[in-house]
Amino acid sequence: MTPVSLPTVFVSHGAPTLAIEPEVPACKFLGGLGKRYPGVAAVLCISAHWNTTRPTVNAVTAPKTIHDFSGFPEELYWISYPAPGAPDLAHRVAGLIDTAGIPCETDTGRGLDHGAWIPLRLMFPGAGIPVVQLSIQGHLDPARHLALGEALAPLRHEGVLILGSGGAVHPLGDPVFALGEGFPTDRRAIAFNEWLNRAVTSGDKNSLVHYRELAPSAVHAQSYPDHFMPLLTALGAAGPGATGSVLHQSWYWGNLGMGAYEFW
């Protein structure tokens, strides 16, 4: 069977409670997103919640479900997402990254953190599609994360869905954009989100790489920019000249922007 060519995708995974809130718009969206990609043979997920010095990929046969959060409802800690791993794909990913001149490591024990399993459990609830996870890097260098994605571009022609998981607007810990149920969305968060939509849909890689200098209220909208790096990697993996389209827009806890994008 000939592998399908796929776009690359970025989704916002919100807070862990998204996994148990079917009435929330972003949860409903993710619950239908998997049907958009019927030919997926495997998923490579770049999650904001695995941060390493060098790019690292998990070469695990049966990755465990990691509950890397605290203070949330007990039912979240009982959730398991038993998708198989794909060690062969993991080594293929590491090889592509190494060939691009970026040293890459493999990890034979790492499971799937909530940045990976929350959207994947909603997208592919049967847990039958193999999943490999790739880390972001502690330096949080936008250009480096774009280059990391560029190294992965061949995979999307091999039936691999490259999925970045982070947050379109993610002001965690920032006092300017407070977070909480029922909170209003700050106009400055909206301005950043609108800028991001324009940059994505025009394929403006330069602006996205330099978003900290160019986007309005960027230092607040991405107060610690780990959740922006997976978007850049997904964009890079779509290949030269790629542009994006908006798949979803909503707000969660007031100022968490739940935007999702598809890149071709």
VEXPAFI-947533 format. One record per residue: residue in three letters; z, y, x of N, C-alpha, C in turn. Coordinates in steps of 0.1 Angstrom, whole numbers, plus 5000, padded with zeros to 4 digits. Layout:
# VEXPAFI-947533
alaZYXZYXZYX;...
# end
This chain:
# VEXPAFI-947533
met500049885008500050005000500050125009;thr499150225006498950345014500150435011;pro500850485021501950585018501350715012;val502150775003501750894997502151015006;ser501351125005501751245012502651325002;leu503751375008504751445000504951585005;pro505451674996505951805000507251785007;thr507751885012509151895017509951975007;val511251945006512052004995513352065000;phe513852174995515152224997515852234984;val517152184983517952204971519352264975;ser519952324966521352374968522252274961;his523252234968524152124962525452184956;gly525652304958526852364951528152314956;ala529152304947530452244950530452104947;pro531352024952531351874949531451844934;thr532051934926532251914912530851904905;leu529851954911528451944905528151804901;ala528651704909528351564906528851514893;ile529851584887530451534874530351644863;glu529351734864529251844855527851834849;pro527451744840526151724836525651844827;glu526551934823526052044815525652164823;val525952164836525552274845524052264848;pro523352384847521952384848521452314861;ala522052344872521652284885521752134885;cys522852084878522951934877521851874868;lys521551944857520451894849519151894857;phe518952004864517652004872517551894882;leu518651874890518651764900518451624893;gly519051614881518851484874517451454871;gly516551544870515151524867514251534879;leu514751584890513851614902513251484908;gly514051374908513451254915512251204908;lys512051224895510851184888509651254893;arg509751364899508651444905508051374917;tyr508751274923508251214935508351064934;pro507351014926507450864923507050774935;gly506450834945505950744956506850744968;val508050794967508950804978509350664983;ala509150644996509550515003510850525009;ala511250645014512550675020512850825020;val514050855021514450995022515051035035;leu514651145041515351195053516051325048;cys517351325048518151435043518751515054;ile518551645054519151735064520251805056;ser521551775059522651825051523351935059;ala523852035053524652135059525952085064;his526351975059527751925062527851825073;trp526751815081526851735093526451825105;asn527351865112527151975123527451915136;thr526451905145526551845158526051935169;thr526351905181525851985193524351965194;arg523851835193522451805194522051745181;pro520751755177520251685165520651535166;thr521251485155521651345155521251285142;val520751155143520351085131521150955129;asn521450925117522350805115521450685114;ala521550595123520850465123521750355118;val521950355104522950265098522250185087;thr522650055087522049965077522549995063;ala523850025062524450045049525450165050;pro524950285049525750405051526850415041;lys528050445045529150465036529050605029;thr529750615017529850745010531050815016;ile530750935022531851015028532251125018;his533551125015534151225006534751335015;asp533951415020534351515030534751645023;phe535751645015536251755008537651725003;ser538451824999539751804994540151904983;gly541051864975541551944964540651944951;phe539851844950538951834938539451724929;pro538851714917539351604908539251464914;glu540251384910540351254916539151164914;glu538451184903537251094900536151114910;leu536151224917535051244927535251154939;tyr536451114942536751034953536450884951;trp536150854938535850714935534350694934;ile533550804936532150784935531550724947;ser530650624946530050564957528550574955;tyr527750604965526350604965525850504975;pro525650374970525350264980523850254984;ala523150364986521750354991521750285004;pro520650205007520550145020520150245030;gly520450215043519950295053518650245058;ala518150305069516750275074516850295089;pro517450205097517450225111516150245118;asp515150175113513750195119513250335117;leu513450385105513050525103513950615111;ala515250595113516050675121515550685135;his515150575141514650575154513250645155;arg512450635145511250705144511550855144;val512450905136512851045135513351095149;ala514251015155514651055169513551065179;gly512550975178511450975187510551095185;leu510351135173509551255170510251385175;ile511551385174512251505178512251505194;asp512551395200512551385215511151425220;thr510051375214508751405218508451555218;ala509051625208508851775207509751845217;gly510451775226511151845236512551885232;ile513051825221514351855216515251725217;pro516151715227516951595228517651555215;cys517451435211518051385198518851255201;glu519951245194520851125195520851045182;thr521350925183521550845171522950805170;asp523450785157524750755154524750625146;thr525450525150525450395143526650375133;gly527350485131528550475122528550575111;arg527750685112527850795102527250755089;gly528050785078527550765064526850885059;leu526950895046526251015039527351105034;asp527351235038528351325033527951385020;his528751465014528551505000527251594999;gly526851665010525651735009524451655007;ala524551525011523451425009523651354996;trp524851284994524951194983524951264969;ile525451384969525551454955524151474950;pro523251544957521851564951521151424950;leu521251334960520551214959521051124947;arg522251124945522851044933522251094920;leu522051224919521451284907519951254907;met519251274918517851254919517351114917;phe518051024924517750874925518950794922;pro519350794909520650734905520750584908;gly519550514909519550374912519950334926;ala520050434935520450414949519550304955;gly518350294951517450194957516550234968;ile516450364970515650424981516450444994;pro515950395005516650405018516750555021;val517950585027518250725031518750725046;val518150825053518550855066519050995066;gln520051035074520551165074520451225088;leu520051355089519851425101520851545101;ser521451565113522451675113521751815116;ile522551915113522152055118522952075131;gln522752185138523352205150524352325150;gly525352315158526452405158526052545162;his524952565169524552695174523952775162;leu523552705151523052775139521852865143;asp521052825151519852905156518752885146;pro518352985138517252965128515952915134;ala515452975145514252935151514252795156;arg515352745161515552615166515452515154;his516052555143516052465131514652455125;leu513852565126512452565121511652465130;ala511852475143511152385153511552245151;leu512852215147513252085144512452025133;gly512252105122511452065111509952035115;glu509452125123508052105127507851975134;ala508851925142508751795148508651685138;leu509151705126509251595116508051595107;ala507151685108506051695099505251565096;pro504951485106504251365103504851275093;leu506151275091506851185082506451205068;arg506051325064505751345050504451285045;his503651235055502451165052502651005053;glu503950975055504350835056505250785044;gly505250865033506050835022507450875023;val507850955033509151005035509351135029;leu510351145020510751275014511751345023;ile511351455029512251535037512951635028;leu514251615027515051695018516151775025;gly516051905025517051985030518052015019;ser519352005022520452025012521452125018;gly521552245011522452345015522752445004;gly522552575006522752664995521952784997;ala521152824987520252944987521153064989;val522153074982523153184984524553114985;his525153124996526353044999527453135006;pro528153224999529053315005530453255006;leu530553135010531953065010532853145020;gly534053185014535053245022534853395024;asp533753455019533453595020534153675009;pro534953775012535653845002534853934993;val533653964998532754054990532153984978;phe531753854980531153774969532153664965;ala533053694956534053604952533453484944;leu534153374945533653254938534653204928;gly534253154917535153094907534453084894;glu534952984886534352964873534453094864;gly533353134858533353244849533253384857;phe533153374870532953504877531553554875;pro531353684875529953744874529253734887;thr527953734886527153734898526953874904;asp527353894916527254024922525754064924;arg525454194922524054244923523554224937;arg524454224947523954214961523554064963;ala524253974957523853834958522453814952;ile522253874940520953874934519853924942;ala520154044949519154104958518754014969;phe519753944975519453844986518553734980;asn518953684969518153574963516753614960;glu516553734955515153774952514353794965;trp515053844975514353854988513953714993;leu514853614992514553484996513453424989;asn513353444976512253394968510853444973;arg510853574976509653634980509253584994;ala510153565003509853515016509353375015;val509953295007509553145006508253135000;thr507953204989506653194982505553254989;ser505753344998504753395007504553325020;gly505453225022505353145035505653235047;asp506553335045506853425056507953365065;lys507453275075508453215084509153315093;asn508453415097509053515106510253575099;ser510053615087511153685080512353585077;leu512053465074513053365071513853335084;val513153325095513853305108514753425111;his514353545108515153665111515853725098;tyr516153635090516753675077518053755079;arg518853735090520053805092519853955093;glu518753985099518454125102517654185090;leu516854105083515854155073516254145059;ala517054055055517454035041518654115037;pro518654175025519754255021521054165019;ser522154215024523454155023523454015028;ala522653985039522553855044523853805050;val524653895056525853845062526953805052;his526753855040527653805029527053695021;ala525753695019525153585011525153455018;gln525153465032525253345040526253375051;ser527553375046528653425055528853335067;tyr528653205065528553115076527353035074;pro526253055082524953015078524552875079;asp525552785079525152645080524352595068;his524552655056523852615044522452675043;phe522052755053520652815053519752735063;met520352665073519552595083518752475077;pro519252405067518352295061517152345054;leu517152475049515952535043514952555054;leu515352605065514352635076513752505081;thr514552395082514052265087513052205077;ala513352215064512452175054511152245054;leu511252385056509952465057509152425069;gly509852405081509052365093508352235091;ala509052135084508452005083507252005073;ala507052105066505852115057504552145065;gly504752185077503552205086503052345087;pro502052375095501552505097500952565084;gly501252685082500652755070501252725057;ala502352645057502952605045503552725037;thr503452715024504152815015505052735006;gly505952804999506852744990506652784976;ser507252704967507252744953508752724948;val509052804938510452794933510552684922;leu511352584925511552474915512652504905;his513752574910514852604901515652724906;gln516252794896517052904899518252904889;ser519452914894520652934886521752974894;trp522853004888524053054895525252964891;tyr526152934901527252844899528452914905;trp529552914898530852974902530553124906;gly529653184898529453324900528353364910;asn528653334923527853374934527253264943;leu527353134938526653034945525253024939;gly524253064948522853054943522352914944;met521852854934521452714933519952694934;gly519252784941517852784942517352654949;ala516252604944515552484950514052524952;tyr513552474963512152514967511352384971;glu510052394969509152284974508152354983;phe507852284994506952345004505752255006;trp504552305006503352245009502552315020;
# end
